[in-house]
Amino acid sequence: MGLGMDGEALRGAGSGEGGTKVVTRWRSGLVWFLRLLSVFWLAKGLLAWAVIFGVGSQAQPPFEARLLTYQAIIVYFAVIDLVAAVGLWLTSTWGGVLWLLATLSQLLLSFFFPRIIPLTPWLVAFYIGLIALYFLVTWAAESEAE
């Protein structure tokens, strides 16, 4: 699930003549997909930190006056989203695993706590589509390497 910790996708899967590395099409696509996903998740993590610091939300009560459940969920996503974004940018396996954990956590928490984490059906479908696309591109990149 994902690429090895050695950054194999960035150097290429196979060796050509003279020891030059060749980046394959699906591996290159996987790197671009992970980097794009990383940018989105970095923004998502920074938005969680904006909620904690009260940036741009004068209509909402201060973060420390909110429910403890709300505070715990926001802090969880503020940390895990940024760490997952770094792992995705590095194209490491742990980045993909953390991203899946963050995404599935958001889907499950929005189901159990819809007032704290409201997700529209379109956003749920988008997350599920991203997960399916992640598995599809990862599978294609790993199959191409063989």
C-alpha positions as CSV (number, residue, x, y, z in Angstrom):
1,M,0.0,0.0,0.0
2,G,2.1,2.9,-1.2
3,L,5.7,3.2,-1.9
4,G,8.7,2.1,0.1
5,M,10.4,4.3,2.6
6,D,13.5,4.7,0.3
7,G,11.7,7.0,-2.1
8,E,11.8,4.5,-4.9
9,A,9.2,6.4,-6.9
10,L,11.2,9.5,-7.1
11,R,14.3,7.7,-8.4
12,G,12.4,5.3,-10.7
13,A,11.5,1.7,-10.6
14,G,13.9,0.2,-13.1
15,S,17.5,0.7,-14.3
16,G,18.3,1.4,-17.9
17,E,21.6,1.3,-19.7
18,G,24.5,2.9,-17.8
19,G,22.7,2.8,-14.4
20,T,20.2,5.6,-15.3
21,K,16.8,5.2,-13.6
22,V,13.6,5.3,-15.6
23,V,10.4,6.6,-13.9
24,T,7.4,4.6,-15.1
25,R,4.1,6.1,-16.0
26,W,2.0,4.8,-13.1
27,R,4.7,5.5,-10.5
28,S,5.0,9.0,-11.8
29,G,1.2,9.4,-11.7
30,L,1.2,8.0,-8.1
31,V,3.8,10.6,-7.0
32,W,1.8,13.4,-8.6
33,F,-1.4,12.1,-7.0
34,L,0.2,11.9,-3.5
35,R,1.7,15.3,-3.8
36,L,-1.6,16.9,-4.8
37,L,-3.3,15.1,-2.0
38,S,-0.6,16.3,0.3
39,V,-1.3,19.9,-0.6
40,F,-5.0,19.5,0.1
41,W,-4.4,17.7,3.4
42,L,-1.9,20.4,4.5
43,A,-4.6,23.0,3.9
44,K,-7.1,20.9,5.8
45,G,-4.7,20.6,8.8
46,L,-4.0,24.4,8.7
47,L,-7.7,25.1,8.8
48,A,-8.0,23.0,11.9
49,W,-5.2,25.0,13.5
50,A,-7.1,28.2,12.5
51,V,-10.1,26.9,14.4
52,I,-7.9,26.3,17.5
53,F,-6.3,29.8,17.3
54,G,-9.7,31.4,16.5
55,V,-8.5,32.9,13.2
56,G,-11.4,34.2,11.1
57,S,-14.3,33.0,13.3
58,Q,-15.6,35.9,15.2
59,A,-19.2,34.5,15.1
60,Q,-18.1,31.3,16.9
61,P,-17.3,31.0,20.6
62,P,-13.7,30.7,21.5
63,F,-12.1,27.3,21.1
64,E,-11.5,26.8,24.8
65,A,-15.2,27.5,25.5
66,R,-16.4,24.7,23.2
67,L,-17.3,21.2,24.2
68,L,-14.4,18.9,25.2
69,T,-15.4,16.5,22.5
70,Y,-15.2,19.2,19.8
71,Q,-11.8,20.3,21.1
72,A,-10.4,16.7,21.1
73,I,-11.6,16.1,17.5
74,I,-10.2,19.4,16.2
75,V,-6.8,18.8,17.9
76,Y,-6.7,15.2,16.6
77,F,-7.3,16.4,13.0
78,A,-4.9,19.4,13.4
79,V,-2.1,17.0,14.2
80,I,-2.9,13.9,12.0
81,D,-3.7,15.9,8.9
82,L,-0.4,17.7,8.9
83,V,1.6,14.6,9.7
84,A,-0.2,12.7,6.9
85,A,0.4,15.6,4.5
86,V,4.1,15.4,5.2
87,G,4.1,11.6,4.7
88,L,2.2,11.9,1.5
89,W,4.6,14.5,0.2
90,L,7.5,12.2,0.9
91,T,5.6,9.4,-0.9
92,S,6.2,7.1,2.0
93,T,4.1,4.1,3.1
94,W,3.4,5.6,6.5
95,G,2.0,8.8,4.9
96,G,-0.6,6.8,3.0
97,V,-1.5,4.8,6.1
98,L,-1.9,8.0,8.1
99,W,-3.9,9.6,5.4
100,L,-6.2,6.6,5.3
101,L,-6.6,6.7,9.1
102,A,-7.4,10.4,9.0
103,T,-9.9,10.1,6.2
104,L,-11.7,7.1,7.7
105,S,-11.6,8.8,11.1
106,Q,-13.4,11.8,9.6
107,L,-16.0,9.6,7.9
108,L,-16.7,7.6,11.1
109,L,-16.7,10.6,13.4
110,S,-19.1,12.5,11.0
111,F,-21.4,9.5,11.2
112,F,-21.3,9.3,15.1
113,F,-21.0,13.1,15.7
114,P,-22.8,14.8,12.8
115,R,-23.3,18.1,14.8
116,I,-19.5,18.4,15.4
117,I,-18.3,17.2,12.0
118,P,-20.9,17.8,9.5
119,L,-20.2,16.1,6.1
120,T,-22.5,16.5,3.1
121,P,-23.2,13.4,1.0
122,W,-21.1,14.9,-1.8
123,L,-18.1,15.2,0.5
124,V,-18.5,11.6,1.8
125,A,-18.6,10.5,-1.9
126,F,-15.5,12.6,-2.6
127,Y,-13.6,11.0,0.3
128,I,-14.6,7.5,-0.8
129,G,-13.6,8.3,-4.3
130,L,-10.2,9.5,-3.2
131,I,-9.7,6.3,-1.2
132,A,-10.7,4.2,-4.2
133,L,-8.4,6.2,-6.5
134,Y,-5.5,5.9,-4.0
135,F,-5.9,2.1,-4.0
136,L,-6.3,2.0,-7.8
137,V,-3.2,4.1,-8.6
138,T,-1.1,2.4,-6.0
139,W,-2.1,-1.0,-7.3
140,A,-1.4,0.1,-10.9
141,A,2.0,1.5,-9.9
142,E,3.0,-1.7,-8.0
143,S,1.7,-4.0,-10.8
144,E,3.7,-2.0,-13.4
145,A,6.9,-2.5,-11.4
146,E,6.7,-6.3,-11.6
